Amino acid sequence: MDKISFDEFKKADIRIGTIKIAEKVENTDKLLRLEVEFGDEVRQIVSGIAQYYQPEEIIGKQCPFVYNLEPRTICGVESNGMILGIVGEVGFVALSPLKEVSSGSSVG
């Protein structure tokens, strides 16, 4: 993997979001449509985590998201961010703060 400079890393705006709604994307096996609160804003984010989490498991959870990704349409649904997690032998595991924090808090 190529190394990046610290200045390049600082371009990523990573914020804690609270998942308010989670539902499977129609006609897909892997995608969940999330509505995520970031303080005063709610964003729709599509994530390929349906094989690891049932929608009801993650509602109310706080996770870090890449906040400043360009919007992308996935299976006809617009996504405005990306959840961060660990990919390993057990599949995808979402990251989460150890204590509850304000939605929209910056990760630094």
URUR-V634817 format. One line per field, one symbol per residue. ss: DSSP state (h for helix, s for strand, l for the rest). burial: # if it has 9 or more other C-alpha atoms within 8 Angstrom, else .. A space follows every 50 residues. Layout:
ss: ???
burial: ???
This chain:
ss: lllllhhhhllllssssssssssslllllllsssssssllssssssslll llllhhhhlllssssslllllsssllsssllsslssssllssssllllll lllllsll
burial: ...........###########.##....##########..######.## ....#..##..#######.........#######.#.....####..... ..###...
